[in-house]
Structures are given as C-alpha cells and as structure tokens.
C-alpha cells in the first residue's frame, strides 16, 4: 500500500481490518480443530493485551527498535529452519501447555514489542514457544492467530474513535484475504506437515526481519 501511494492514515486502519479478518478466520479454524487450548493461550494474553496498549503509547525512535527487532526476527528464522527437519519428533515431546509464570512474562514482553512496532504479536510468539518447546507446531500456529486477532481488534477499536479513512477497494481486498485465509488455515490445520509449517514461518520471519532493517 505504501509503494502504491496510500497515506499512513489509510494504511494503518486498512491493514488492521485485513489482519483482523484473516486472524479471525485462522482462529476459528484452529479452534474448531482443537488446536487452541485455553490453558496454553490465556497466560500469554493475560498481560499481552495491556502491555500491547502500553507499547502502542510508547514512542521509541525507529532507529532504536527496528535494527534490534529485525535481527531478532532473522535469528528466529534461522532457528526455525534448523528445527524444521526434526519438527515431527519435537512435536511429540512438546508438553500439553507452557509453564505458567514464564508464559505470562513472555506474553507481556511480546505484547509490548508488538505495540511499539505495530506488528502483530503472532510473528514473535510462534518462534518463541517453538524454540523453547512449550507447544507443538499446530498449537503454536493457533496461538499466533489468536494473539494476532486480539491485538489487531484492540488496535482497530482504539482507532475507531478517530476519523477512519478506508480505500474504496477495501471490500474486494477483504474478499481476497478471506479466500487466502480459508485456504491457508485449511492447509495449516491438518494438511501441511509440521516441518513445512516451520519453513513457512521461517520465510515470514526472514521477510519481516529484512523489512525492519531496510525500512
């Protein structure tokens, strides 16, 4: 949208609207398949949402946080590639839910970083729980979708009191991302092996990391 000349006052609410729809579809599909467990999700959300709001109200210079976050995402991408081949075996050993105190703290940190950067927290939370072997790959994907949904919906609700400006193309874009989300969640819930899901995650992390470094 930025490359095609849209202004920030249009880009932000439009991106949040698209992301909320995609995350809602993903959350519904993963929840229906039993891939989102309340005990595995609520510790991250407990402080994740309020700290996301706090992060959104915190103004840090882009020159400070972008290089740090960009490097962390690239390192996480490398870690996901390394773990992809053994994903199936690792998933079998994953515990049913993450450790409570550690996941609450992790949720607060990820929520704050998501609020500061404006990036959905899911891109941070999935590699963390997979690297620490707190959840298996599909449960991590479901948690990521739920975390993105709550953060995006909260941010969109916060913008609703302002004069929102959406492009006339929004209905068509919503339809397009809905089709993509339905197809992607269908593949992610049951059909793609855990290793393939980790390769896809690593590609997303790499793109996000490079974008943070170069933007």
C-alpha positions as CSV (number, residue, x, y, z in Angstrom):
1,X,0.0,0.0,0.0
2,X,2.9,2.3,0.8
3,X,4.5,1.6,-2.6
4,X,1.3,2.4,-4.4
5,X,0.9,5.8,-2.8
6,X,-1.6,5.3,0.0
7,X,-1.1,7.6,3.0
8,X,-0.5,6.3,6.6
9,X,-3.9,7.4,7.7
10,X,-5.4,4.9,5.2
11,X,-2.7,2.2,5.5
12,X,-3.0,1.6,9.3
13,X,-6.8,1.1,9.7
14,X,-6.9,-0.9,6.4
15,X,-4.1,-3.2,7.4
16,X,-5.7,-3.7,10.8
17,X,-9.1,-4.5,9.2
18,X,-7.5,-7.0,6.9
19,X,-5.4,-8.6,9.6
20,X,-8.4,-8.9,12.0
21,X,-10.4,-10.7,9.4
22,X,-7.5,-13.1,8.5
23,X,-6.7,-13.8,12.2
24,X,-10.4,-14.3,13.0
25,X,-10.7,-17.0,10.2
26,X,-7.5,-18.6,11.3
27,X,-8.5,-18.6,15.0
28,X,-11.9,-20.1,14.2
29,X,-10.4,-22.9,12.1
30,X,-7.7,-23.8,14.6
31,X,-10.1,-23.7,17.5
32,X,-12.6,-25.9,15.7
33,X,-9.8,-28.4,15.1
34,X,-8.9,-28.4,18.8
35,X,-5.5,-26.7,18.1
36,X,-6.1,-23.8,20.5
37,X,-6.1,-24.8,24.2
38,X,-7.3,-22.2,26.7
39,X,-4.6,-23.3,29.2
40,X,-1.9,-22.8,26.6
41,X,-3.3,-19.4,25.4
42,X,-4.5,-17.3,28.3
43,X,-1.1,-16.9,30.1
44,X,0.2,-15.0,27.0
45,X,-3.0,-12.9,26.7
46,X,-3.2,-12.1,30.4
47,X,-0.6,-9.3,30.2
48,X,-0.1,-9.4,26.4
49,X,-3.0,-7.2,25.6
50,X,-2.5,-4.5,28.3
51,X,1.2,-4.4,27.5
52,X,0.4,-4.1,23.8
53,X,-1.6,-1.0,24.6
54,X,1.3,0.3,26.7
55,X,3.7,-0.3,23.8
56,X,1.4,1.5,21.4
57,X,1.5,4.5,23.7
58,X,5.3,4.4,24.0
59,X,7.2,6.4,21.4
60,X,10.7,5.0,20.6
61,X,12.8,6.1,17.7
62,X,12.7,3.7,14.8
63,X,16.5,3.8,14.7
64,X,16.5,2.2,18.1
65,X,14.0,-0.6,17.9
66,X,14.0,-1.5,14.1
67,X,17.5,-2.9,13.9
68,X,17.1,-4.9,17.1
69,X,13.8,-6.4,16.2
70,X,15.0,-7.0,12.6
71,X,18.0,-9.0,13.8
72,X,15.9,-11.0,16.3
73,X,13.4,-12.0,13.6
74,X,16.2,-13.1,11.2
75,X,17.8,-15.1,14.0
76,X,14.4,-16.7,14.8
77,X,14.1,-17.5,11.0
78,X,17.4,-19.3,11.1
79,X,16.3,-21.2,14.2
80,X,13.1,-22.3,12.6
81,X,15.0,-23.6,9.5
82,X,17.3,-25.6,11.8
83,X,14.4,-27.2,13.7
84,X,12.2,-27.9,10.6
85,X,13.6,-31.3,9.9
86,X,13.1,-32.6,13.4
87,X,9.7,-30.9,13.8
88,X,7.6,-34.1,13.9
89,X,9.8,-35.7,16.6
90,X,9.9,-32.4,18.6
91,X,6.2,-32.0,18.5
92,X,5.7,-35.5,20.0
93,X,7.7,-34.4,23.0
94,X,6.0,-31.0,23.4
95,X,4.2,-30.5,26.8
96,X,0.4,-30.1,26.8
97,X,0.7,-26.5,27.9
98,X,3.5,-23.9,28.6
99,X,4.9,-23.1,32.0
100,X,2.6,-20.6,33.6
101,X,4.9,-17.9,35.1
102,X,7.3,-17.9,32.1
103,X,4.5,-17.7,29.6
104,X,2.8,-14.7,31.4
105,X,6.1,-12.8,31.4
106,X,6.7,-13.8,27.7
107,X,3.2,-12.5,26.8
108,X,3.9,-9.2,28.4
109,X,7.2,-8.7,26.6
110,X,5.8,-9.8,23.2
111,X,2.7,-7.6,23.7
112,X,4.8,-4.6,24.5
113,X,7.1,-5.2,21.4
114,X,4.0,-5.7,19.2
115,X,2.6,-2.4,20.4
116,X,5.8,-0.5,19.9
117,X,6.5,-1.9,16.4
118,X,2.9,-2.1,15.2
119,X,3.5,-5.7,14.1
120,X,1.1,-8.4,15.1
121,X,2.4,-10.3,18.1
122,X,1.9,-13.6,16.4
123,X,5.1,-13.3,14.4
124,X,7.1,-13.1,17.7
125,X,5.1,-15.6,19.8
126,X,5.3,-18.6,17.5
127,X,9.1,-18.8,17.2
128,X,9.5,-18.3,20.9
129,X,7.2,-21.1,22.0
130,X,8.6,-23.4,19.3
131,X,12.2,-22.6,20.2
132,X,11.5,-23.2,23.9
133,X,9.5,-26.4,23.1
134,X,6.5,-25.1,25.0
135,X,3.9,-26.1,22.4
136,X,3.8,-28.2,19.2
137,X,3.8,-26.6,15.8
138,X,0.0,-26.5,15.2
139,X,-0.8,-25.3,18.7
140,X,1.8,-22.5,18.2
141,X,0.1,-21.6,14.9
142,X,-3.3,-21.4,16.6
143,X,-1.9,-19.3,19.5
144,X,-0.3,-17.0,16.9
145,X,-3.6,-16.5,15.1
146,X,-5.5,-15.8,18.4
147,X,-2.8,-13.4,19.6
148,X,-2.9,-11.5,16.3
149,X,-6.7,-11.4,16.4
150,X,-6.9,-9.9,19.8
151,X,-4.1,-7.3,19.2
152,X,-5.4,-6.2,15.8
153,X,-9.0,-6.0,17.0
154,X,-8.0,-3.9,20.0
155,X,-5.9,-1.6,17.9
156,X,-8.7,-1.2,15.4
157,X,-11.2,-0.5,18.2
158,X,-8.8,2.2,19.5
159,X,-8.7,3.8,16.1
160,X,-12.5,3.7,15.8
161,X,-12.9,6.9,17.8
162,X,-10.9,8.8,15.1
163,X,-11.9,9.7,11.6
164,X,-11.2,6.4,9.9
165,X,-10.4,6.5,6.2
166,X,-10.7,3.3,4.2
167,X,-10.0,2.9,0.4
168,X,-12.8,2.1,-1.9
169,X,-11.0,-1.1,-2.8
170,X,-11.4,-2.4,0.8
171,X,-14.4,-4.8,0.1
172,X,-12.5,-6.5,-2.7
173,X,-9.4,-6.8,-0.5
174,X,-11.4,-8.2,2.3
175,X,-12.8,-10.9,0.0
176,X,-9.3,-11.7,-1.3
177,X,-7.7,-12.1,2.1
178,X,-10.7,-14.1,3.3
179,X,-10.1,-16.6,0.5
180,X,-6.4,-16.8,1.3
181,X,-7.1,-17.2,5.0
182,X,-9.6,-20.0,4.4
183,X,-7.2,-21.8,2.1
184,X,-4.1,-21.2,4.4
185,X,-5.9,-22.3,7.6
186,X,-7.2,-25.4,5.9
187,X,-3.7,-26.3,4.9
188,X,-2.2,-25.3,8.3
189,X,-4.8,-27.1,10.5
190,X,-4.4,-30.6,9.1
191,X,-2.7,-30.9,5.7
192,X,0.8,-29.4,5.9
193,X,3.4,-31.4,7.9
194,X,4.9,-29.6,10.9
195,X,8.3,-29.2,9.2
196,X,6.7,-27.4,6.2
197,X,4.8,-25.1,8.6
198,X,8.1,-24.2,10.2
199,X,9.7,-23.5,6.8
200,X,6.8,-21.2,6.0
201,X,7.2,-19.5,9.4
202,X,10.9,-19.0,8.8
203,X,10.2,-17.3,5.5
204,X,7.7,-14.9,7.1
205,X,10.3,-14.2,9.9
206,X,13.0,-13.5,7.3
207,X,10.8,-11.2,5.3
208,X,9.8,-9.3,8.5
209,X,13.3,-9.1,9.7
210,X,14.7,-7.7,6.4
211,X,11.8,-5.2,6.2
212,X,12.6,-4.0,9.7
213,X,16.2,-3.5,8.8
214,X,15.7,-1.8,5.5
215,X,12.5,0.3,6.1
